[in-house]
Structure formats: C-alpha cells, structure tokens
Amino acid sequence: MGTIKKGTTRERNEFIWGWAFIFPTMLGLIVLNIIPIFQTIYQSFFKTGDFGRGNIFIGMENYIKMFGDAEVWQAVLNTFKYAIVEVPFSIAIALVLAVLLNRKMMGVSAYRTIFFLPMVAAPAAIAMVWRWLFNSEFGLLNHIFGTSINWISDPAIAVFAIAVIGIWSIIGYNMVLFLAGLQEIPRDYYEAASIDGATGINQFFNITVPLLSPTIFFVTITRVIGGLQVFDLIFMVMDKNNPALYKTQSIVYLFYQNSFVENNKGYGSTIVVLLIAIIMVVTVFQMIAQKKWVYYN
Amino acid sequence: MEQRAKMMQALIHAILILVSITMLVPFLWMILTAFKSMGEATSVSPFVIFPSVWRTENFTTVINNLDFVNLYINTLLLIAGRVIAAVLTATLAGYAFARLQFRGRDFMFSLILFQMMVPGQIFIIPQYLMVSKMGMLNTIFALIFPGLVTAFGTFLLRQAYMGLPRDLEEAARLDGCNIGQTFLFIMAPLTRSSMVALGIFTAVFAYKDLMWPLICNRDVMPLSAALAKMQGQYSNNYPQLMAASLLACIPMIVLYLVFQKQFIEGIATSGGKL
C-alpha cells in the first residue's frame, strides 16, 4: 500500500515539476514558432494591404500567380546554382583540410583558428569586404589576376562569385565538424593500411571517406538546407540597381522583398511555403540517396 | 623514407599556408583599406597596397556618423538578452525532457523536434506582426523577441542531461532533495560546459543575424543591420565602409581569439542549425 502511494506522489511531483520546467520553453515555442507556421500557411491564401490590414481572402490566387511568376522560378534556379557550387566545394575543401590537420604537427591549432575565423565575423562585413575585393575597377582580385572581370555585375557569373564568398565563409565550420568525426576513426585502420602499402590517397578514399560518411552526410544535409536559405550575402552584395540582380536573387531574398519591402505578406508567405516544399523534397531525396553511400557500423 | 616524410610534411604546410592566406587576405584588405584615403583606395596605377599614412579619419567619421557606441550597446543588449533567455529556458526544459516522467512529455518534445526541422523564414511574418501589435517595433525587446526560447538549445541540453549517471539523482533524492533542489544543486552544475556551448552559439548567431533586425527596427539597430544601412547610404566610400566593418568585427574576433577553444567547441558541438 505504502509503496503505491509513494509511487503516485512521486509521479505527481514529476508531473508538476516537469510541466513547470518546460512551461517557459513550450509557451514561447508555441507562440513564436508553432502557431506562426499555421499563420504563414493561412496568410498565403490572402492578399495583404499595408501593415497586415485589409486581408482579403483570395484562395489559391497567390499560388497560381507564383507558378506563373518567372521571377520566382528564376530565383529558384539562382538558389540552386548557388547551392550546387557552395555545398560540394565547401565540403570537399573542408574535408581535405580536416584530413591534413588530423595529425600531430606544428601549427595545427593556429591553422584551425585561422580557417574558422569567418564564422565569427558579421556576414554584413564579410559581404562588404568581398564586394570591395570583387570591385571591377579598383578591386584587389582583378589587380592580382590582371583581369577586368565584372565579378558581381555580370549576370552570367555573379551568382558563382557570391558562392565563392559562401564557400570561404563556411569552410572552417565544416572542417571543425569533420575533425570531430575523424577523431572517432581508430588509428589501427591506418596503421594496417600502411603496412599493406596503401598510399595516403588510397587511405583517404578507402578508409577516411567511408568511415566518415555519416558525418559527411550530416554536414551535407545541413549545408544544403543552409544553402537553399541564402540571403545575407546576396542582400549585401547586390545593389538594387545591379544588372545581375535578377539572375542572383534567391528565394529568401524574394520572400524578404515581397513581405517587407513591397509589403505583400500574403505573397511573401506563399514564397515561404514554396521554399519549405523545396527543402523537404531535396532533403527526402538525400535521405533516400544516403542508403547508397553512407556506412553505419 | 625519412626524406619522403619530411617532403610530405613540407607539402602539407605549403597547402595549409596557402589556404591560410586565402582566409586572411579579405581581413587584411579590410584593415588596409580602412586606413587609406579615398584617393589611395581608388588609385589604379600605381595600385596602392599600404596606405602612405595610417589615417584614423575613417574611423572617427564612422564612429560619429553611425553612433557606434550605441550600436555596440544595442548589440550587447541583444546578445545578453538572447543568451540569458535561451540558456535559462533550455536548461530547465532540457532537464525535464531528459530526466522526468510526466504525461504529455513526449508530445511536447516532438514539437521541439518539429520546430528544429522547419526553416526559420516561416516564423518571421507572424513574429513581425506580433511585435507590431504589441507596439514594440524599434525596441531592444523586438530584437531579442524571436530568441526568447530555443528548441535547438533545449535539445542540446537534453542530450547533456541524458549523458549524466542516474545514481547522482537517486543519491540526492535519498538525502531528501526534492526535484527542484536536485536539479539546481546537483544536475545543472554538471552541464555547465553545454550551457557555455549554447551561450556562445546563441551569442554568435544573434550577432550575425541580419534579416530580423532589418525587419523589426528602423533606428535601434545592432551592428549587422547598421552596416547594411550604411552601405545603402555611402555605397562607394570603401575606406569608410571598411572602417565600419572592422569596428563591427573586432569585438567578436577578440573574444574568439581569447576563448578559441570554447568558441570552436561551442559552435561545432552545437552543430546542425545555421
């Protein structure tokens, strides 16, 4: 009898304390995140007047408009172009750097500190200095290479120039994640391979990449999601009157523009729904594809 | 063999030094340009690398024009507000999700996971409308608002608590501690490193956040949004833009250089969300 009673008071205690502990987080989460998800979806069926006043229900009209909106599809294409350059390069370079740093050697921590540096700089500042480096008349890059390329105003290459900034910014972060993953590969594997006469490059492809594949997969998933949400760099690098703007503006840039500059929050919401649909499809596709290349032991 | 190993070592250093230069050049160029006159910065032949005189006018001009003191204060308040709120709420909730059994827990935790999977842009319009309805646009509160709670941080702290041995709690309970005391005196102090990681992660991302401050505030700006606004106004005065960028970057870079290990571990172990 006594034990049952004790059990129930303890249960009741845990119930009260548990809810008290999660209450602030859950209240905030529901108000700030969960309800807004539904509000945004709801909003996408409305045409918005200024400051959210004069919401007019228009059914699927925003969606119909979006599917016929060349600017939106161009933005989708731009976003994919950005991600297709940024993600593989930032991952491949970071992986090589991580492997090079994963040894007892002088200067390892200094290199790591330097590579990680862009992670703690404001993206607005990074974008400005790169804009200056890319400047076609006075920029350092054209001076060094002896070229006169319009890096960020030529519609054909501007999005790739911005992807270079993205790669430069994120390499150190990816590298640190890979370094953490590399620590878990037992040294014995490499020793055994060396005895068998495998070269460094052989070891990289036959030991490192397969054993690190869960980390590579995780980094890829998060980087693709991050790349598809690119905004800061494009917003900061591209002026309103830049002739390459149309060929560089991303999905999130259009969302910002429609929601907060043109104040059409209904259409902005519709663009967010599109973004989420795209991210979901791409992520699910990667989840399926991982079975072909990710090894879990 | 010895010879080959040495060659290998030299080659590795060569690659790493080359990459280091690539990583540092933009920062160095930012510094050099910030000290140049407009004429030096835009001189093509000869191309000027080092300023002839290390001028500080660009700094004094932007400090006065942009009211940098205020920008630092706003950024500090934004960071402090978000870090305190996030660490506090996530520590409490993380413990409950990891160690207490109660009805509704698993459903609530599934909401946490759900939030982490949804791209953040979907929250922004409703959050803006909320702040607007409260009449709080253009305040420090508006800057902090979306970061009051953190699903991700809750998840991180839950992981930390799950890694602690059960015996500790049992012992505390046998000694007569209630759940609150067990949490406060025994368990919470043991997750200090995760709290620090979450704090650093929150601070860096609050500092880097650009879109939200641009949306919610016109005048009460943190550094990031002020830089964006400045670029619109003085779009081609690069020495001044670089001086402002440098001033905006320095505090975080100094903190990073002092607390490197905590920064790298904090951001990397926090992983995932960007």
Interface residues (C-beta under 8 A of the other chain):
Chain A: E11 N13 E14 F15 W17 G18 W19 F21 I22 P24 T25 M26 L27 G28 L29 I30 V31 L32 N33 I34 I35 P36 I37 Q39 T40 Q43 F51 G52 I93 L97 L100 L101 M105 G107 S109 Y111 R112 T113 I114 F115 F116 L117 P118 M119 V120 A121 A122 P123 A124 A125 I126 M128 V129 W130 W132 L133 N135 E137 F138 L140 H143 W168 I171 G172 Y173 V176 L177 A180 G200 F218 T222 I225 G226 Q229 F231 D232 F235 M236 D239 V252 F255 Y256 S259 F260 K265 G268 S269 V272 V273 L275 I276 I279
Chain B: M8 Q9 I12 H13 I15 L16 V19 S20 T22 M23 L24 V25 P26 F27 W29 M30 T33 A41 T42 S43 V44 F47 L88 T89 A90 L92 A93 Y95 A96 F97 L100 Q101 F102 R103 G104 R105 M108 L111 I112 F114 Q115 V118 P119 G120 Q121 I122 F123 I124 I125 P126 Q127 Y128 L129 M130 S132 F145 P146 L148 V149 T150 A151 T154 N178 I179 G180 F183 V204 Y207 K208 L210 M211 L214 I215 L223 S224 A225 L227 A228 Q231 S235 Y238 L241 M242 S245 L246 A248 C249 M252 I253 L255 Y256 L257 Q260 F263 I264 I267 A268 T269 G271 G272 K273 L274
